[in-house]
Amino acid sequence: MTDMTSRPIVSTTELSRVYGEGETAVHALRGVTTSFPSGQFAAIMGPSGSGKSTLMHLLAGLDRPTAGSVVVDGSELANLDDKALTRLRRDRLGFVFQAFNLVPVLTAEENIRLPLTLAGKKPDRDWLNQLITAVGLGDRLDHRPSELSGGQQQRVAVARALVHRPAVVFADEPTGNLDSHSSDEVLALLRQAVDEFGQTVVMVTHDAHAASVADRIVVLSDGRIVHDGGGESTEGVLDLMKAVA
């Protein structure tokens, strides 16, 4: 269970994002204020077009807000130039995407170590071994992504997101391309990252089962937060989404 009073790793104040202008403007986010404390697994949900992906892109510094502020690990993103923002994303954030995004010419181990390689850092061997054990791919480390199943590729992607011990891991539909067995393995790994490694995970998902693994569920509708509460069973999440719809 997370101590909700712990320092937020990510917080937003009156966050808005408008695409386009005039009559055709799309208000993707409308004044969202929220925070995500250290050591918490949060799921962001909402119907298609609710603003959940926009919120994640703003939290991760992949897009700039129209108004409002985002603070990540003590840094106000608006105060960072592109170079500093790139450095923050590289050093302090981890990413897991629906499409795995592994580098095809690198082995599984090289993909896992990539954030450290890019930052010119040597891996902590004990930590690397612990991660490899956690993802259960010890016998697959010299395989390239094309030689791995979808579930194995995504486990490599999760290990890559954790290897540099980021302040927060952003997972965007991490089980979207997986069968139910592989999906459960990836969710268990994210859960372990929070419970055993003290990681903070913020996950966007439309999958009620995936959301049921989280400590907290934040639901967006039409660019606003309409629900923010504790974890739910799969059935509870489905009921929640029906109520929002």
N, C-alpha and C positions, 0 to 999 in steps of 0.2 A: 504493500500500500504506500502511496506517495504522500509525503508531507506537503500539503498544498501551500504551506507558508514559505517553502524554500524559494530562493531567488529565481525569478523567471529567467530562463535561458533565451527565450524569444518573447517579445511583447509588441503589441501594436496599439496605437492610439488613433481613433477616428480615421481609420484607413479607408481611402476611397480610390477606385480606379475606374476611369471613364475611357472608353475606346471610341474614337470618332468624335464628331462635334455637331452642334445644331440638332435638327429634328431626328437625325439618324444615330445620335450618340447612344452608346450602350453603357449603362451603369452596372458594371460587373460587380463592384463592391460599393456598399453605401455606409460609410462610417463605422467600420468594424473595430471594436476595442476588445482585446483579449490577451491572454498571456499563457505561456507553457512553462511550467516549472521543471527544474532539473529532475531526472530520474523518473519521468512519467511517459507512458505510452498513450498518445492521444490519437483518436481517429476523427478525421473531418469528413462529414457526409453531406449529402444534399442531392436533389434532383439535378438532371443535366441542365447546365446553364445557371446554376445557383451561385456560382462564384468560387467553388471550392478549389479548382485548379488555379484560378487567378490568385487566391489567397496564398496558396503554397508558393507560387512563383514570386510573389512579393516578399514573403517571409524569407525565402532563400536568396533574395537579391538577384533573381533572374529577370525581374521586371521592376520598373520604378513606379511608385504610386502617383496618382494625380494629386492627392492630398493626404495628410496624415503622416504618421511616422512608424518605422519599424526599428526596433533595437534587438540586435542579435549578439549574445555573449558580451554585453556591455558596449557594443558599438552601434551608434545611430547610423543606419545605412545611407541616409541622405547626405551625411558628411563625408562619405568615402568617394574618392574618384574611381574610375574604372579599374585602375591598377590595384588600388587598395581593396576594392570589392572582389576582384579576382583572387587576391591573396587570402582574403577572409573565407571565400568559398572553398578554396583549396585546402587551407589549414584547419578551419574550424567547422566545416560542414561536411556531412556525408550524404550521398544521394543513391537512392534505389529507384529505378524507373521500370515501367511496365515492359519495356522492350530490352531489358538486360543491359544494353549498351556496353558490352565487353569489346575489347580490342581483338579482332579476329586473328591477328598474327602473333599474339602473345599467349603463352601458356596460362593455365588457371592460376598458378602461383604468381606469375608476372602480372596478371591482371589484378590479383589481390594486393600486390605490393605497389601498384601504379601510383596512388596518391603520395607515397613516400618517395618513390623514384622521381616524380615531378618536382617534389619539394627538396630534392637532394639530401634526403635523410636516410639513415640506415635503419632497417627494421629492428625492433626489439624482438629477438629470436623467441624468447619465452612467450611473449604476447602473440606473435605470429603462430607459433605452435598451438597455443590455446585456441586461437581462432580457427585454425585448420581442423582441429579436433571437433570444435563446435559445429562446423559446417559439414563434417563427415566426409571430406573429400581427399583424405590423405593419400589414397591410391590413384588419384586423378590429377595430381598437381602438374604433371608434364603434358597433360592433354590440352589441346586448343579448344575454344568454344564450340566449334563445329563437331567436335567429338564428344560433347557433353549433352545430356538431355536438357530440356527447358528448365526443369527444377534444379538441376545441378548448376546450370548457368546463373540462375537467380541467387543460389546460395553463394556462389563466387562473388556476385555483385554485392550481396549483403556483407560478406567478409571485407570486400574492398571499401565499402562505406564505413566500416568500423576500424580498419587497420591503423589509422592515424589518430584514434581516440578523439573524434570530433565532439564539439559542444552539443551538436544536435544532428540526428539523421532524419532527412526528409524522404519519405517513401511515397511515390506517386503511383497508385494502383499496382502495388508490387506483385499481386497475385492474379492480375488481369489476364495474363496469357498462360496460366497454369491449370493443370487438372487438379482435382480436389486433394489428392495425396501430396503432390508437390507443393500445393498451396499451404497445406497444413504444416509441412516441413519448414517453409519460409516463415510462416507466422510464428511457429515455435522458436525459430532462431531470433526473430525480432523481439519476442517476449523474453527470451534468455538474455539478450543484449541489455534489456532494461533491468531485469531482476538480478542478474549475476554480474554484469559489467557496469551497472550504474548509468547506462546510456539514456539519453532523451530521444524519443522517437515521435515524430509527427507524420501520420499517414493519411493520405487522401484515398478513400475507397468508396465504391458504390455497393460493395459486397457485405451483406449483413453478417455473414459468418466471420469474415475478416475483422469487421468492427467489434465483434463480440470478444475478441482477444485483448482489446485495449482497456486501459483504466478509466478512460474518459471519452465521451462522444460529444462532438461539437457538430451541430447541424446547421447548414446554411440554406436559406431560401431567398431568392430574388436579391442576392447581395448582402443579406443581413443574417446575423446569428439568431436563430429562432429556438434553439435548444442547446444547453451546455450542462451536461450532467455526468454522473458516474457510469461505469461500465454496465452493460446489459447482456443478457443471453441473446442468441441469434433471434429467437422469437420476439424478445423485447425490442431489438433493433428494428425488426420488420414492422412491429406495431408503431414504433416511433416514426418511421418513414411514412407509414400510411397516414398517421395523424398530420404530418407536415404536408403531405401531398393533398 
